[in-house]
Amino acid sequence: MFASIQEFLSALGQYNFLQSALLASIMVGIMSGIIGSFIILRGMSLMGDAISHSVLPGVAVAYMLGINLMLGATAFGVLAALLIGYVSTHSKLKNDTSIGIVFSAFFALGFILISMAGSSTNLHHILFGNVLAVSDQDLLTTVIVLAIVILFVVIAYKELLITSFDETFAKSYGLNTTVMQYALMIILTLVTVSALQTVGLILIVAMLVTPAATAFLWTNRLSIMIVFASIFGVVASTIGLYLSYTFDWASGPAIVLVAAAIFMVSFIIAPKQGFFQKLGGKHG
């Protein structure tokens, strides 16, 4: 049944689970926008996809052992990130090849373990998200990860800025680009794990990339891009939550579709890089 915005706001004031879902959505939108900005600038979209898929065996192992799913997902996500980095730096294989090998192996292992565990409901929530079922523990995890993300970016902003735009200059400047790469992958893993409940494993990469790509259409300054990406992420998450609650949709697809719609509008009307702007430039 369709619920008006007024009814949604009324329900928001009454139900704690909806308040928790909104807080989780907002925080995931912010952290996705922040980290996503560096992901697209550094050409790490495939890495984001790989890590999001690589956490599946960790989820399965944690479920089978009866421990927190986040612990298992984090362990395997970090392991995948480190393994990808190690293979690409200690072989002749290019980075995208290493990513393809590692994440496909981890994803296949995850499906086998999930089938052994016999968990269908939890698997569906992990794959596609169920923000309306966010627990207090999930919320606490998201708060902690958001704080880590903000602290990391604040402390290492200069290093991230330089290594994202010119790695050769960064090395000549004395920066350890390998350490920054590994640190960013680990932070990316934490963001992925914390967003599992909200947008799901399959679609987390879209949440990492789409708001940041949208922001990139509006500005050339990294600091402004991070702010815009976070705002777009929050808007997409909030509207997606409304659609999920109203139409009983899986939260992940709802949020990602809203993010994609915002991107398409921006692609058309953005003043610097929008379709109309480029079209006008050709005819000018």
C-alpha positions in Angstrom: 0.0 0.0 0.0 1.2 3.5 -0.9 2.1 5.6 2.0 2.3 9.4 1.7 5.3 11.3 2.9 3.2 12.6 5.8 2.4 9.0 6.8 6.0 8.1 6.5 7.1 10.9 8.7 4.4 10.0 11.2 5.6 6.4 11.3 9.2 7.7 11.7 8.2 9.4 14.9 6.5 6.3 16.3 8.7 3.4 15.4 12.2 2.9 16.7 13.2 0.5 13.9 12.4 3.2 11.3 14.5 5.7 13.2 17.4 3.3 13.3 17.0 2.6 9.6 17.1 6.3 8.8 20.2 6.9 10.9 21.9 3.9 9.3 21.0 5.1 5.8 22.3 8.6 6.5 25.6 7.4 7.9 26.1 4.9 5.0 25.3 7.7 2.5 28.0 9.9 4.1 30.7 7.3 4.4 30.0 6.1 0.8 30.3 9.6 -0.5 33.6 10.2 1.3 35.4 7.0 0.3 33.7 6.8 -3.1 35.3 10.1 -4.0 38.7 8.6 -3.7 37.6 5.4 -5.2 36.6 6.9 -8.6 39.6 9.4 -8.7 42.0 6.5 -8.2 40.2 4.2 -10.6 39.4 1.7 -7.9 35.8 1.0 -8.8 36.6 -2.6 -9.7 38.4 -3.0 -6.3 35.3 -1.8 -4.5 33.3 -4.4 -6.4 35.9 -7.1 -5.6 35.9 -6.4 -1.9 32.2 -6.3 -1.6 31.9 -9.8 -3.2 34.9 -11.1 -1.3 33.2 -10.7 2.1 30.6 -13.4 1.3 32.6 -16.4 2.6 33.3 -14.4 5.8 29.5 -14.0 6.2 29.0 -17.7 5.7 31.7 -18.7 8.1 30.5 -16.3 10.8 26.9 -17.7 10.3 28.1 -21.3 10.6 30.1 -20.5 13.8 27.3 -18.4 15.3 29.4 -15.3 15.6 28.7 -11.7 14.4 28.5 -11.6 10.7 30.4 -8.4 10.6 33.5 -10.0 12.1 33.7 -12.7 9.5 32.9 -10.3 6.6 35.6 -7.8 7.8 38.2 -10.6 8.2 37.7 -11.9 4.6 37.3 -8.4 3.1 40.7 -7.4 4.6 42.2 -10.7 3.5 41.0 -10.2 -0.1 42.3 -6.6 -0.2 45.7 -7.6 1.1 45.8 -10.7 -1.3 44.9 -8.6 -4.3 47.6 -6.1 -3.5 50.2 -8.8 -2.9 49.5 -10.6 -6.1 49.5 -7.5 -8.2 52.8 -6.2 -6.8 54.6 -9.6 -6.8 53.7 -10.8 -10.2 53.6 -9.7 -13.8 49.8 -9.6 -13.7 48.0 -6.3 -14.0 45.9 -5.1 -11.0 42.5 -5.8 -12.7 43.6 -9.4 -13.5 44.5 -9.9 -9.8 41.2 -8.5 -8.7 39.3 -10.8 -11.1 41.1 -13.9 -9.9 40.8 -13.2 -6.1 37.2 -11.9 -6.0 35.8 -14.6 -8.2 37.4 -17.3 -6.1 36.2 -15.7 -2.8 32.7 -15.2 -4.2 32.5 -18.8 -5.4 33.7 -20.0 -2.0 31.1 -17.9 -0.4 28.2 -19.4 -2.3 29.5 -23.0 -1.5 29.7 -22.1 2.2 26.3 -20.5 2.2 24.8 -23.6 0.6 26.5 -25.7 3.3 25.1 -23.4 6.0 21.6 -23.6 4.6 20.8 -19.9 5.2 18.4 -18.4 2.7 16.8 -15.5 4.6 20.1 -14.1 5.9 21.7 -14.6 2.5 18.9 -12.5 0.8 19.4 -9.7 3.4 23.2 -9.8 2.9 22.9 -9.7 -0.9 20.2 -7.1 -1.2 20.1 -5.3 2.1 17.3 -4.9 4.6 17.7 -1.5 6.3 14.4 -1.9 8.1 15.9 -4.7 10.1 18.9 -2.8 11.4 19.8 -3.7 14.9 21.3 -1.6 17.6 24.6 -3.5 17.1 24.5 -2.7 13.4 23.9 0.9 14.2 26.8 1.0 16.6 29.1 -0.7 14.0 28.1 2.0 11.4 28.8 4.8 13.9 32.2 3.4 14.6 33.1 2.9 10.9 31.9 6.4 10.0 34.1 7.9 12.8 37.1 5.9 11.5 36.4 7.0 7.9 36.2 10.7 8.9 39.3 10.5 11.1 41.3 8.7 8.4 40.4 11.3 5.7 41.1 14.2 8.0 44.5 12.9 9.1 45.6 11.7 5.7 43.8 14.2 3.5 47.0 15.7 2.0 48.5 12.3 1.3 45.2 11.0 -0.2 45.0 14.1 -2.4 48.5 13.9 -3.8 48.5 10.1 -4.3 45.0 10.2 -6.0 46.1 12.8 -8.6 49.8 12.1 -9.2 51.4 9.0 -7.8 54.8 9.7 -9.4 55.0 13.1 -7.7 53.8 11.5 -4.5 56.7 9.1 -4.6 59.2 11.9 -5.3 57.6 13.8 -2.5 58.5 11.0 -0.2 55.1 9.5 0.4 54.7 5.7 0.7 52.0 5.2 -2.0 51.8 1.4 -1.2 50.9 2.1 2.4 48.2 4.6 1.4 46.8 2.1 -1.1 46.5 -0.7 1.5 45.1 1.7 4.1 42.4 2.9 1.6 41.5 -0.8 0.8 41.1 -1.6 4.4 38.9 1.4 5.0 36.9 0.4 1.9 36.4 -3.0 3.4 35.1 -1.5 6.6 32.7 0.7 4.7 31.5 -2.3 2.7 30.9 -4.4 5.7 29.0 -1.6 7.5 26.8 -1.1 4.5 25.8 -4.7 4.1 22.6 -4.3 6.1 21.6 -1.2 4.2 22.3 -1.7 0.5 23.5 -5.3 0.4 26.6 -7.0 -0.8 25.7 -7.0 -4.5 24.9 -3.3 -4.8 27.4 -1.7 -2.4 29.8 -0.8 -5.2 27.0 1.2 -6.9 26.6 3.2 -3.6 30.3 3.8 -3.5 30.6 4.9 -7.1 27.3 6.6 -8.1 27.1 9.5 -5.6 30.8 10.3 -6.0 30.5 10.2 -9.8 27.5 12.5 -9.6 29.5 14.9 -7.5 32.4 14.8 -10.0 30.0 16.2 -12.6 29.4 19.3 -10.5 32.9 20.3 -9.3 36.6 19.9 -10.0 37.7 20.4 -6.3 38.1 17.3 -4.2 36.9 18.9 -0.9 33.7 20.1 -2.5 33.3 16.8 -4.3 33.4 14.9 -1.0 30.7 17.2 0.4 28.5 16.9 -2.6 29.0 13.1 -2.8 28.0 12.7 0.8 24.9 14.9 0.3 23.9 12.9 -2.8 24.5 9.7 -0.8 22.3 10.8 2.1 19.5 12.0 -0.3 19.6 8.7 -2.2 19.6 6.7 1.1 16.8 8.6 2.6 14.5 8.5 -0.4 15.4 4.9 -0.9 14.4 4.1 2.7 11.0 5.8 2.0 10.5 3.7 -1.1 11.6 0.5 0.7 9.2 1.2 3.6 6.3 2.3 1.3 6.4 -0.4 -1.3 8.1 -3.2 0.7 11.1 -3.2 -1.7 14.5 -4.5 -0.8 16.4 -1.4 0.5 19.5 -1.9 -1.6 17.9 -1.7 -5.0 15.6 1.1 -3.9 18.6 3.3 -2.7 20.7 2.5 -5.8 17.9 3.4 -8.2 17.5 6.7 -6.5 21.2 7.3 -6.7 21.2 6.4 -10.4 18.3 8.8 -11.0 20.2 11.7 -9.3 23.2 10.9 -11.5 21.1 10.9 -14.7 19.6 14.3 -13.8 23.1 15.7 -13.0 24.5 14.2 -16.2 21.9 16.2 -18.1 21.9 19.5 -16.3 25.3 19.8 -14.5 26.8 23.3 -15.4 30.4 22.2 -16.0 30.2 18.7 -17.4 26.5 18.1 -18.1 25.0 16.9 -21.4 23.3 20.2 -22.2 26.5 22.2 -21.4 28.6 20.1 -23.8 25.9 20.2 -26.4 25.8 24.0 -26.1 29.6 24.1 -26.4 29.6 22.2 -29.6 27.0 24.6 -31.2 28.6 27.7 -29.7 
